[in-house]
Amino acid sequence: MQATATTFDNEQENPPLNSRNKVVVASLIGTAIEFFDFYIYATAAVIVFPHIFFPQGDPTAATLQSLATFAIAFVARPIGSAVFGHFGDRVGRKVTLVASLLTMGISTVVIGLLPSYETIGVMAPLLLALARFGQGLGLGGEWGGAALLATENAPPRKRALYGSFPQLGAPIGFFFANGTFLLLSWLLTDEQFMNWGWRVPFIFSAVLVLIGLYVRVSLHETPVFAKVAAAKKQVKVPLGTLLTKHVRVTVLGTFIMLATYTLFYIMTVYSMTFSTSPQGLGMPRNEVLWMLMMAVIGFGVMVPIAGLLADKFGRRKSMIVITTLIILFALFVFPPLLGSGNPALVMAYLLIGLSLMGLTFGPMGALLPELFPTEVRYTGASFSYNVSSILGASVAPYIAAWLQANYGLTYVGIYLAVMAALTLTALLLTHETKHQSL
C-alpha cells in the first residue's frame, strides 16, 4: 500500500508528459482536419452551393444566400467554445478534443450526403444550415483545445513556437481542400463535378477524422491541467467565471483576433468570389484555385517564423508590427493588385496577403491561451477566438462583396484597415505574456 500511495502521489506531482513529436502531430492533425472540413465548405459555398441548394433565377441572390449559410457556423462557434470549453476546463483537454473532432467530422460528412433543392425543395437549404451549424459547433471547441495541448506541453521559452503547431493546420487544411477541388475539376467534367463530384471531399473527410481520433486517444492529459485536476481546483462554471472575473481580457482577446479573421476570409472566400465572378475579374475557377494553393504556401512558411519571432521579441511587440503591416497592405497594396485583373499581380496580392496571414495567425496559439488562468483557459481562449469569428470572419465576405459592388475595391481595403486598427488598439491595451508561467 505504501508503494502504491507513493506512486500515485508522484503521478500527481509529476504527471506523464507527451513527447514533442506526439504533441506536434496531435495538435496539427486535428486542426488540419477541422480546417480542411471548414474550407471545403467555404469553397463549395462560392462555386457549388448556389446552384445546388437554392432556387435558381438570380445568380447574385443565390450566391449571397449561400454565403449566409457560410456565416451560420460562426454563430455556432462561440456556443461550441462555451460547451466544449466547459468540459475542457472541468474534465480535461484530451477527451474534449476527441468530442469536438467527432462533432465536426459527422457534420461534414452529412453535408456530402444531402439531397439538392430540386429533390426536396426548401428542406435542402434548411438541412444544409443545420449541418453547417454542427461544423461551427465542433470547430468552436477544436482550436482552443489544440492550442492548449501545444502550449501546456511546451518548454517555457518555446511556447509560441509550440503554439504555432496547431496554427499550421490551417494552411495545410486549406491547401488540401483547394487541391481536392482542383483535382476533381481536372478529372471530371463540369456536369459530373456539379452532380456528384463536389460531394467527394465532404465524404472523404470521414477517413481523416478516423486518423485524427487514433492519434488523439493515445495522448496523456496536459501536465498543466493534470496538476489542477489533482488539486481539485477546477471551477464549477468556467464560462460564468470568465464573464464575471475576466471580462476585460476576454474583450481584448476577441479584438486581438479581429484582423486575423477579416484578413483571411477576404483573402480566400471574397477573393475567390471576386476573381471568378463575371461581375468581378471573370478568371477561370481552376486558375484561381491554383493561385490560392501556391499562395497558401507563404501562409504555412510564415506561421512557425511568427512563432519564433514571438518567442524572441515577445507576443505584443511582434503583433503590433505585423498588424501595422496589414493596415499598410489594406490601404496601399490590396486594391491596385487585386483590381488590376493581371494574373501575375493577383498572384502577388494573394502571396503577400496570405504571408501576412501566417505572421498574424502564428502567435495566436500562445498569445490567447496565455491571457487566461488555467481554470478557465480552454473556455477563455476558445471564447475570444470564436466570438471574434462572428465580428470578423462571418461577415467579411458579405461586407466586402457589398462594398465592392457599391463603392469599389478601395473601400474593401479601408474595411480591412479599420478591422486591423481595432486589433492594434487591443494590442496596445494588453500586456506582454512571454515570461509568465502557465
Secondary structure, DSSP 8 states (H G I E B T S, - for coil): -HHHHHHHHHHHHS-----HHHHHHHHHHHHHHHHHHHHHHHHHHHHTHHHHSS-SS-HHHHHHHHHHHHHHHHHHHHHHHHHHHHHHHHT-HHHHHHHHHHHHHHHHHHHHH---HHHHTTHHHHHHHHHHHHHHHHHHHHHHHHHHHHHTTS-GGGHHHHHHHHHHHHHHHHHHHHHHHHHHHHHS-HHHIIIIITHHHHHHHHHHHHHHHHHHTT----HHHHHHHHTT---S-HHHHHHHHSHHHHHHHHHHTHHHHHHHHIIIIIHHHHHHSTTTT---HHHHHHHHHHHHHHHHHHHHHHHHHHHHH-HHHHHHHHHHHHHHIIIIIHHHHHHT--HHHHHHHHHHHHHHHHHHHTTHHHHHHHTS-GGGHHHHHHHHHHHHHIIIIITHHHHHHHHHHHT-HHHHHHHHHHHHHHHHHHHHHS---TT---
